[in-house]
Amino acid sequence: MVRWESGKWVQLDTTQGTKDNSFTYYEAKTGGFSVFAIVGLKEGEVVPTATPKPTVVTTPVGEKTPVTEATEKESPGFGAISVISAMVLLAALRMRKRKRR
């Protein structure tokens, strides 16, 4: 498996996982998210292997780190769909009442 990184394809440490009647599953170690591809290399062809870059995070002693709480976001359009559904339901009920009269 290869990963697109810094303008070139970089070979990842890849292992074959499970296999069933339809699919073969692979696992690869990567240092981040990007575009990936499963490739078959020609004999003797070499693709550069990725070297993980360690990320160092430092927090100054004595300072409080701000904590942000996760807020639930509504699905886009859910409110509009609810309003339209309610309007259609009310219109259907009114039409039904008019037919009975």
Stockholm file with secondary structure:
# STOCKHOLM 1.0

chainA/1-101         MVRWESGKWVQLDTTQGTKDNSFTYYEAKTGGFSVFAIVGLKEGEVVPTATPKPTVVTTPVGEKTPVTEATEKESPGFGAISVISAMVLLAALRMRKRKRR
#=GR chainA/1-101 SS CEEEETTEEEECEEEEEEECSSCEEEEEECSSCCCEECCCCCTTCCCCBCCCCCCCCCCCTTCCCCCCCCCCCCCTTHHHHHHHHHHHHHHHHHHHHHHHC
#=GC SS_cons         CEEEETTEEEECEEEEEEECSSCEEEEEECSSCCCEECCCCCTTCCCCBCCCCCCCCCCCTTCCCCCCCCCCCCCTTHHHHHHHHHHHHHHHHHHHHHHHC
//
